[in-house]
Amino acid sequence: MEDTQTVLYALFAVFAAVYLFRWRSDPLSHIPTIGGPSAPILSYWSTVNFFRKPKALLREGYQRFHGSVFKVALIGQWMVVVSGPKMVDELRKRPDEEMSFIEGVEETLHTRFTLGREPLDDPFHVDIIKDKLMKSLTAVLPDVIDELRVAVPDYIHTKEDEWTTVNTMQTTLKIVSRASNRVFVGLPVCRNQEYLDLAIRFTIDVLKDTALISIIPESMKTSLGQYLSAVKKTVRQTVPHLKPLLDERRAKLEEYGDDYSGKPNDMLQWILEGAIPRNYSDIQIIERIMLVNFAAIHTSSNSIAHALLDLAAYPDYIKPLRKEIEAIVATEGWTKAAMGKMWKVDSFLRESQRINGIGLTSVTRKALMDVTLNDGTFIPKNTLVVAASYPTHNDDSIYENAATFDPFRFSRMREEDGEGTKHQYVNTSVEYIPFGHGKHACPGRFFAANELKAMLAFIVLNYDVKLANDAPRPENRCFGPNIIPDPGAEIMFRKRRT
């Protein structure tokens, strides 16, 4: 009996020593933890806490460690959070060789285990967004607006003076997908519901795969990732919709060269022309189109859903918005120039995004080497580092009455400051980071901003809106660093009386 007890005590001592060693040797042990314990095994309780109440924990960390860093527990890894504008600026300035944006995004989405590393190692589609799409905004925006004129009535069915109720997120997903794909693949494919369903499904599949991969042990991610992933299957199902277009466009390029009359001016054409010298297959091209769809649909559909819920919750703001839109459209038409003059519409979207956010964190980076920050904090290689966007946007020292939805906050700032860019929707700063900040700020935000302004303006001009059952605005759903509108939230629409 005594021998058995001695063995048990010895085993316990060994276990305790190993446990203590692992805890002490953790390279992030010097960074304070928010949400619970940081010790091995016990840290899973911190993960549960962060996914249960991420807003409260990020706010606590932001206030306690402002001007420095703290960490929160994700599934299977720690996320270091920089707190305060100065730290955001430092994160922005760190060179890619130290803090990588591409690898940071990959660390959160895990696409290397589902689509492979090729889109990461050669992200030429991102360069196309920065260059071709940016330069073509004036030319492609009329197509977006033309598609909105058809898509909005297709998905919001109204009868004379009757109110109709729609699911907010499902409706905005469909409208954004239609309008975006008018520029991505053009007519008639952008109105093919099977193709649009696949584009939306791919967006959802990426998020599902991200959650799935995160719970698989690191040693098994590569072997199980592509086997369990849904995105590859969705890409294959998209081939019949886009391959005929690719075959036709390849043939015309071979026959007429790079410049011919009637050549499509859309994302598919730009990606095709970038893919040909790389000898990419149709599948590889379609993967890029679907990745562009993911970036556009995921963020823009959530942003316009938030804005419409805010509009329905505060209907008194419809009248001043209409007044601005009507006056500008009467002189400028539905053009990019018109969108640029809609300061109140722009401000409404910016404020909605400040209050609600694309995510609770932003400016995502992964340390590619050991880094020491200016405050002396040591960040070991392979650490995921982000900025605390939610607490930044709700900081009363930055935004007066930060918790209050003030839709014309930024248009007033533009009028008072006598300038037209600093506070506009697409502009980023250390105090406004939903799009990120610096050279890696979202490259598609200029297209997205014009699309969303056109969408909001079109709906405000043509519809009355209110929340279903005159209920208060539904609370957003948060899980970890992610935030979305309530998936069950409904809005009522009625064709505007004129």
C-alpha positions as CSV (number, residue, x, y, z in Angstrom):
1,M,0.0,0.0,0.0
2,E,2.8,2.4,0.9
3,D,4.6,1.5,-2.3
4,T,1.5,2.4,-4.3
5,Q,1.1,5.7,-2.5
6,T,4.8,6.5,-3.1
7,V,4.4,5.8,-6.9
8,L,1.3,7.9,-7.1
9,Y,3.0,10.8,-5.3
10,A,6.0,10.5,-7.6
11,L,3.8,10.5,-10.7
12,F,1.9,13.5,-9.4
13,A,5.2,15.3,-8.7
14,V,6.4,14.6,-12.2
15,F,3.1,15.8,-13.7
16,A,3.2,18.9,-11.6
17,A,6.8,19.6,-12.6
18,V,6.1,19.1,-16.3
19,Y,3.0,21.3,-16.0
20,L,4.9,24.0,-14.2
21,F,7.7,23.8,-16.8
22,R,5.3,24.2,-19.7
23,W,3.7,27.1,-18.0
24,R,6.9,28.9,-17.2
25,S,8.4,28.1,-20.6
26,D,5.4,29.5,-22.5
27,P,6.9,32.3,-24.7
28,L,3.8,34.5,-24.1
29,S,3.7,34.0,-20.3
30,H,5.0,37.6,-19.8
31,I,2.0,39.1,-21.7
32,P,-1.1,39.6,-19.4
33,T,-4.1,37.4,-20.1
34,I,-7.7,38.7,-20.1
35,G,-10.6,36.3,-19.7
36,G,-9.2,33.6,-17.4
37,P,-6.1,31.6,-16.6
38,S,-3.2,31.2,-19.0
39,A,-1.9,27.9,-17.6
40,P,-1.9,24.8,-19.9
41,I,-5.3,23.0,-19.9
42,L,-6.9,25.7,-17.7
43,S,-6.5,28.2,-20.5
44,Y,-9.4,26.4,-22.3
45,W,-11.6,28.2,-19.8
46,S,-10.2,31.5,-21.1
47,T,-11.2,30.4,-24.6
48,V,-14.7,29.7,-23.5
49,N,-14.9,33.0,-21.8
50,F,-13.6,34.9,-24.9
51,F,-16.1,33.3,-27.2
52,R,-18.9,34.0,-24.7
53,K,-18.2,37.7,-23.9
54,P,-15.6,39.0,-26.4
55,K,-16.8,42.6,-26.2
56,A,-16.5,42.9,-22.4
57,L,-13.1,41.2,-22.4
58,L,-11.6,43.3,-25.2
59,R,-12.9,46.4,-23.5
60,E,-11.4,45.3,-20.2
61,G,-8.0,44.7,-21.8
62,Y,-8.1,47.9,-23.7
63,Q,-8.7,49.9,-20.5
64,R,-6.3,48.0,-18.3
65,F,-3.4,47.8,-20.7
66,H,-4.0,50.9,-22.9
67,G,-0.7,51.8,-24.7
68,S,0.5,48.2,-24.4
69,V,-0.7,44.7,-25.1
70,F,-2.7,41.8,-23.6
71,K,-3.7,38.4,-24.9
72,V,-6.9,36.4,-25.2
73,A,-7.4,32.7,-25.9
74,L,-8.7,31.5,-29.3
75,I,-9.2,27.8,-30.0
76,G,-5.7,26.3,-29.9
77,Q,-3.7,29.5,-29.8
78,W,-3.3,32.9,-28.2
79,M,-4.1,36.2,-29.9
80,V,-2.1,39.2,-28.7
81,V,-4.0,42.4,-28.8
82,V,-2.4,45.9,-29.1
83,S,-4.3,48.6,-27.3
84,G,-4.6,52.2,-28.2
85,P,-3.9,54.4,-31.3
86,K,-0.1,54.6,-30.7
87,M,0.1,50.8,-30.7
88,V,-2.1,50.6,-33.8
89,D,0.4,52.9,-35.6
90,E,3.3,50.8,-34.5
91,L,1.6,47.7,-35.9
92,R,0.9,49.5,-39.1
93,K,4.6,50.6,-39.5
94,R,6.2,47.2,-38.8
95,P,7.7,45.8,-42.1
96,D,6.2,42.7,-43.7
97,E,9.4,40.8,-43.0
98,E,8.6,41.2,-39.2
99,M,4.8,41.3,-39.1
100,S,3.0,39.8,-42.1
101,F,-0.5,40.8,-43.1
102,I,-0.9,37.9,-45.6
103,E,0.3,35.3,-43.1
104,G,-1.9,37.0,-40.4
105,V,-5.0,36.5,-42.6
106,E,-4.0,33.0,-43.4
107,E,-3.6,32.3,-39.7
108,T,-7.2,33.2,-39.1
109,L,-8.8,31.6,-42.2
110,H,-6.5,28.6,-42.6
111,T,-6.9,28.6,-46.4
112,R,-3.5,26.8,-46.9
113,F,-5.2,23.7,-45.5
114,T,-8.2,24.0,-47.8
115,L,-7.2,25.7,-51.0
116,G,-3.4,25.3,-50.7
117,R,-0.7,27.9,-50.4
118,E,-0.8,29.2,-54.0
119,P,-3.3,32.1,-53.4
120,L,-1.0,33.2,-50.5
121,D,2.3,32.8,-52.3
122,D,1.0,34.6,-55.5
123,P,-1.9,36.9,-54.5
124,F,-2.0,38.6,-57.9
125,H,-5.8,38.9,-57.6
126,V,-5.2,41.4,-54.7
127,D,-3.0,43.5,-57.0
128,I,-5.8,43.5,-59.6
129,I,-8.2,44.8,-56.9
130,K,-5.8,47.6,-56.0
131,D,-5.0,48.5,-59.6
132,K,-7.7,47.5,-62.2
133,L,-10.8,47.7,-60.0
134,M,-9.7,51.0,-58.5
135,K,-9.0,52.6,-61.9
136,S,-12.3,51.2,-63.3
137,L,-14.6,52.5,-60.6
138,T,-16.1,55.3,-62.7
139,A,-16.7,52.9,-65.6
140,V,-18.2,50.0,-63.6
141,L,-20.3,51.8,-61.1
142,P,-23.2,52.4,-63.6
143,D,-23.3,48.6,-64.1
144,V,-23.6,48.1,-60.3
145,I,-26.5,50.7,-60.2
146,D,-28.2,49.1,-63.2
147,E,-28.0,45.7,-61.4
148,L,-29.4,47.2,-58.2
149,R,-32.4,48.5,-60.1
150,V,-33.2,44.9,-61.0
151,A,-31.9,43.0,-58.0
152,V,-33.6,45.1,-55.2
153,P,-37.2,44.6,-56.5
154,D,-36.3,40.9,-57.2
155,Y,-35.5,40.2,-53.6
156,I,-37.8,42.8,-51.9
157,H,-41.2,42.1,-53.2
158,T,-43.6,44.9,-52.4
159,K,-47.3,45.4,-53.4
160,E,-48.6,48.9,-53.7
161,D,-49.0,50.3,-50.2
162,E,-48.5,47.0,-48.3
163,W,-45.5,46.3,-46.1
164,T,-43.4,43.2,-46.8
165,T,-41.1,41.5,-44.3
166,V,-37.7,40.1,-45.3
167,N,-34.8,38.5,-43.5
168,T,-32.2,41.2,-43.4
169,M,-29.0,39.1,-43.8
170,Q,-30.4,36.7,-46.4
171,T,-31.7,39.6,-48.5
172,T,-28.5,41.6,-48.3
173,L,-26.4,38.5,-49.2
174,K,-28.4,38.1,-52.4
175,I,-28.4,41.8,-53.4
176,V,-24.7,42.2,-52.7
177,S,-23.8,39.0,-54.5
178,R,-25.8,40.2,-57.6
179,A,-24.4,43.7,-57.7
180,S,-20.8,42.6,-57.1
181,N,-20.9,39.8,-59.7
182,R,-22.1,42.3,-62.3
183,V,-18.6,43.6,-62.0
184,F,-16.9,40.3,-61.3
185,V,-18.3,38.0,-64.1
186,G,-20.8,40.3,-65.9
187,L,-24.2,39.5,-67.6
188,P,-25.8,37.1,-67.8
189,V,-24.0,34.9,-65.3
190,C,-24.4,37.5,-62.5
191,R,-28.2,36.8,-62.7
192,N,-27.8,33.0,-62.7
193,Q,-29.2,32.0,-59.3
194,E,-27.3,28.7,-59.3
195,Y,-24.0,30.5,-59.7
196,L,-25.0,33.2,-57.1
197,D,-26.0,30.5,-54.6
198,L,-22.5,28.9,-55.1
199,A,-20.8,32.3,-54.6
200,I,-22.7,32.8,-51.4
201,R,-22.1,29.2,-50.3
202,F,-18.4,29.6,-50.9
203,T,-18.4,32.6,-48.5
204,I,-20.1,30.5,-45.9
205,D,-17.9,27.5,-46.5
206,V,-14.8,29.5,-45.9
207,L,-16.1,30.5,-42.5
208,K,-17.2,27.0,-41.7
209,D,-13.8,25.5,-42.8
210,T,-12.1,28.1,-40.6
211,A,-13.9,26.9,-37.5
212,L,-13.4,23.3,-38.5
213,I,-9.6,23.6,-39.1
214,S,-9.1,25.5,-35.9
215,I,-10.2,22.5,-33.7
216,I,-8.1,19.9,-35.6
217,P,-4.7,19.2,-34.0
218,E,-1.9,21.0,-35.8
219,S,-0.2,17.7,-36.9
220,M,-3.4,16.7,-38.7
221,K,-4.5,19.9,-40.3
222,T,-2.6,19.3,-43.6
223,S,-3.9,15.7,-44.1
224,L,-7.5,16.4,-43.0
225,G,-7.9,19.9,-44.2
226,Q,-8.6,19.4,-47.9
227,Y,-10.4,16.1,-47.2
228,L,-12.9,17.7,-44.9
229,S,-13.1,21.1,-46.6
230,A,-16.2,22.2,-48.3
231,V,-14.7,25.0,-50.4
232,K,-13.0,22.7,-53.0
233,K,-16.3,21.0,-53.7
234,T,-18.0,24.4,-54.2
235,V,-15.3,25.6,-56.5
236,R,-15.7,22.4,-58.6
237,Q,-19.5,23.0,-58.8
238,T,-18.8,26.5,-60.1
239,V,-16.8,25.3,-63.1
240,P,-19.8,24.6,-65.4
241,H,-20.9,28.2,-64.9
242,L,-17.6,29.9,-65.7
243,K,-15.7,27.5,-67.9
244,P,-17.7,28.4,-71.1
245,L,-16.9,32.1,-70.4
246,L,-13.2,31.3,-69.9
247,D,-13.1,29.3,-73.1
248,E,-14.7,32.0,-75.1
249,R,-12.5,34.7,-73.7
250,R,-9.3,32.7,-74.2
251,A,-10.3,32.1,-77.8
252,K,-10.8,35.9,-78.4
253,L,-7.5,36.8,-76.8
254,E,-5.7,34.3,-79.0
255,E,-7.5,35.6,-82.1
256,Y,-7.6,39.3,-81.5
257,G,-4.8,40.0,-79.0
258,D,-5.0,41.9,-75.7
259,D,-7.0,44.9,-77.1
260,Y,-10.1,44.3,-79.1
261,S,-13.5,46.0,-79.5
262,G,-16.0,44.8,-76.9
263,K,-13.5,43.2,-74.6
264,P,-15.1,42.6,-71.2
265,N,-14.1,45.0,-68.5
266,D,-14.6,42.8,-65.4
267,M,-12.8,40.9,-62.7
268,L,-13.0,37.6,-64.6
269,Q,-11.2,39.1,-67.6
270,W,-8.5,40.8,-65.5
271,I,-7.8,37.5,-63.6
272,L,-7.8,35.5,-66.8
273,E,-5.2,37.9,-68.3
274,G,-3.1,37.6,-65.2
275,A,-3.4,33.9,-65.1
276,I,-2.4,33.1,-68.7
277,P,1.3,33.9,-68.3
278,R,1.3,31.9,-65.1
279,N,-0.2,28.9,-67.0
280,Y,-3.0,28.6,-64.4
281,S,-5.8,26.2,-65.0
282,D,-9.5,27.0,-65.1
283,I,-9.9,25.7,-61.5
284,Q,-7.1,28.0,-60.3
285,I,-8.8,31.0,-62.0
286,I,-12.2,30.1,-60.6
287,E,-10.6,29.8,-57.1
288,R,-9.4,33.4,-57.4
289,I,-12.9,34.6,-58.5
290,M,-14.4,32.9,-55.6
291,L,-11.9,34.4,-53.2
292,V,-12.7,37.8,-54.5
293,N,-16.4,37.0,-54.0
294,F,-15.7,35.9,-50.4
295,A,-14.0,39.2,-49.6
296,A,-16.8,41.3,-51.2
297,I,-19.9,39.4,-50.1
298,H,-18.8,38.6,-46.5
299,T,-18.0,42.2,-45.5
300,S,-20.3,44.2,-47.7
301,S,-23.5,42.1,-47.0
302,N,-22.9,42.5,-43.2
303,S,-22.2,46.2,-43.5
304,I,-25.3,47.0,-45.5
305,A,-27.4,44.7,-43.2
306,H,-26.1,46.7,-40.2
307,A,-26.9,50.0,-41.9
308,L,-30.4,48.9,-42.9
309,L,-31.1,47.8,-39.4
310,D,-29.8,51.1,-38.0
311,L,-32.0,52.9,-40.6
312,A,-35.1,50.9,-39.6
313,A,-34.3,51.5,-35.9
314,Y,-33.9,55.3,-36.5
315,P,-36.4,56.2,-39.3
316,D,-36.2,59.9,-38.5
317,Y,-33.0,60.0,-40.5
318,I,-34.6,58.8,-43.7
319,K,-35.9,62.3,-44.5
320,P,-32.6,64.2,-44.4
321,L,-30.9,61.3,-46.3
322,R,-33.6,61.5,-49.1
323,K,-33.3,65.2,-49.3
324,E,-29.5,64.9,-50.0
325,I,-29.9,62.0,-52.4
326,E,-32.6,63.6,-54.5
327,A,-30.7,66.9,-54.8
328,I,-27.5,65.2,-55.9
329,V,-29.1,62.7,-58.3
330,A,-31.0,65.5,-59.9
331,T,-27.8,67.2,-61.0
332,E,-25.2,64.4,-61.1
333,G,-27.3,61.3,-61.9
334,W,-26.3,57.9,-60.5
335,T,-22.5,58.3,-61.0
336,K,-19.3,58.0,-59.0
337,A,-19.3,61.8,-58.8
338,A,-22.7,61.7,-57.2
339,M,-21.6,59.1,-54.7
340,G,-18.7,61.3,-53.7
341,K,-21.1,64.2,-52.9
342,M,-23.4,62.2,-50.7
343,W,-21.8,63.2,-47.4
344,K,-24.7,62.2,-45.2
345,V,-25.0,58.8,-46.9
346,D,-21.3,58.3,-46.5
347,S,-21.4,59.4,-42.9
348,F,-24.3,57.0,-42.1
349,L,-22.4,54.0,-43.4
350,R,-19.2,55.1,-41.6
351,E,-21.0,55.6,-38.3
352,S,-22.9,52.3,-38.7
353,Q,-19.6,50.5,-39.2
354,R,-18.0,52.3,-36.3
355,I,-20.8,51.2,-34.0
356,N,-21.2,47.7,-35.3
357,G,-17.9,46.8,-36.9
358,I,-16.7,44.3,-39.5
359,G,-15.0,42.5,-36.7
360,L,-14.1,43.2,-33.0
361,T,-10.4,43.2,-34.0
362,S,-8.5,44.4,-37.0
363,V,-5.0,45.1,-38.4
364,T,-4.2,41.4,-38.3
365,R,-0.6,40.4,-38.4
366,K,1.6,37.3,-37.8
367,A,5.1,37.7,-36.5
368,L,7.6,36.1,-38.9
369,M,10.4,36.6,-36.5
370,D,11.0,37.6,-32.8
371,V,10.0,41.2,-32.5
372,T,10.4,43.7,-29.6
373,L,7.8,46.5,-29.6
374,N,8.6,50.1,-28.7
375,D,7.1,49.6,-25.2
376,G,9.5,46.7,-24.6
377,T,7.0,43.9,-25.1
378,F,8.6,40.8,-26.7
379,I,6.5,39.2,-29.4
380,P,7.9,35.7,-30.3
381,K,7.9,34.3,-33.8
382,N,4.6,32.9,-35.1
383,T,2.4,35.0,-32.7
384,L,-0.9,36.3,-34.1
385,V,-1.2,40.0,-33.3
386,V,-4.2,42.2,-33.8
387,A,-5.6,45.7,-32.9
388,A,-8.6,46.1,-30.6
389,S,-11.0,47.8,-33.0
390,Y,-14.2,47.5,-31.0
391,P,-12.9,49.3,-27.9
392,T,-11.1,51.8,-30.0
393,H,-14.3,52.7,-31.9
394,N,-16.2,53.0,-28.6
395,D,-13.6,55.1,-26.7
396,D,-15.2,58.3,-25.4
397,S,-11.8,60.0,-25.5
398,I,-11.8,59.5,-29.3
399,Y,-15.5,59.8,-30.2
400,E,-17.8,62.0,-28.2
401,N,-20.7,60.0,-26.8
402,A,-19.1,57.0,-28.5
403,A,-21.9,54.5,-27.5
404,T,-24.5,56.7,-29.2
405,F,-25.4,56.1,-32.9
406,D,-25.0,59.5,-34.5
407,P,-25.3,58.9,-38.2
408,F,-24.2,62.4,-39.3
409,R,-21.3,62.6,-36.9
410,F,-18.7,62.4,-39.7
411,S,-20.5,64.6,-42.2
412,R,-20.6,67.4,-39.5
413,M,-16.8,66.8,-39.0
414,R,-16.2,67.2,-42.7
415,E,-18.2,70.5,-42.8
416,E,-16.6,71.8,-39.6
417,D,-13.0,70.9,-40.8
418,G,-13.6,72.3,-44.2
419,E,-12.3,69.2,-46.0
420,G,-13.7,66.3,-47.8
421,T,-11.5,63.3,-47.2
422,K,-10.3,62.8,-43.6
423,H,-13.6,61.6,-42.3
424,Q,-15.1,59.9,-45.4
425,Y,-16.1,56.3,-45.3
426,V,-13.1,54.8,-47.0
427,N,-10.5,56.7,-44.9
428,T,-8.6,54.8,-42.3
429,S,-6.6,56.1,-39.3
430,V,-5.3,54.8,-36.0
431,E,-8.7,55.7,-34.5
432,Y,-10.9,54.2,-37.3
433,I,-9.7,50.7,-38.3
434,P,-12.6,48.5,-39.5
435,F,-10.8,48.3,-42.9
436,G,-7.4,47.9,-41.3
437,H,-4.9,50.7,-41.6
438,G,-1.8,51.5,-43.7
439,K,-0.7,49.9,-46.9
440,H,-2.5,46.7,-46.1
441,A,-5.9,48.4,-45.5
442,C,-8.7,46.6,-47.4
443,P,-7.9,47.2,-51.1
444,G,-11.5,46.6,-52.1
445,R,-13.0,49.3,-49.8
446,F,-13.2,51.9,-52.5
447,F,-15.4,49.6,-54.7
448,A,-17.3,48.4,-51.6
449,A,-18.0,52.0,-50.4
450,N,-19.4,53.1,-53.7
451,E,-21.5,49.9,-54.0
452,L,-22.9,50.3,-50.5
453,K,-23.6,54.0,-50.9
454,A,-25.4,53.3,-54.1
455,M,-27.4,50.5,-52.5
456,L,-28.3,52.6,-49.4
457,A,-29.2,55.6,-51.5
458,F,-31.4,53.5,-53.9
459,I,-33.3,51.9,-51.0
460,V,-33.8,55.2,-49.1
461,L,-35.1,56.9,-52.3
462,N,-37.5,54.1,-53.2
463,Y,-38.6,52.5,-50.0
464,D,-39.9,53.2,-46.5
465,V,-38.4,50.9,-43.9
466,K,-39.1,49.9,-40.4
467,L,-38.3,47.1,-38.0
468,A,-40.7,44.1,-37.9
469,N,-43.3,44.4,-35.2
470,D,-41.9,47.9,-34.2
471,A,-39.3,46.0,-32.1
472,P,-36.0,47.5,-31.0
473,R,-33.0,46.9,-33.1
474,P,-31.9,43.2,-32.6
475,E,-28.6,42.8,-30.8
476,N,-25.6,41.8,-32.9
477,R,-24.2,38.3,-32.5
478,C,-20.5,38.0,-31.3
479,F,-18.4,34.9,-31.1
480,G,-14.7,35.4,-30.4
481,P,-13.4,38.2,-32.5
482,N,-16.3,38.0,-35.0
483,I,-19.5,40.0,-35.2
484,I,-22.5,39.7,-37.4
485,P,-26.1,41.1,-37.4
486,D,-28.7,38.9,-35.8
487,P,-29.3,36.2,-38.5
488,G,-33.0,36.2,-37.6
489,A,-33.4,40.0,-37.8
490,E,-36.2,41.1,-40.1
491,I,-37.0,44.5,-41.7
492,M,-40.2,45.6,-43.3
493,F,-40.2,47.5,-46.6
494,R,-42.9,49.4,-48.4
495,K,-42.7,51.1,-51.8
496,R,-42.2,54.8,-51.2
497,R,-45.3,56.8,-51.7
498,T,-44.7,59.6,-54.2
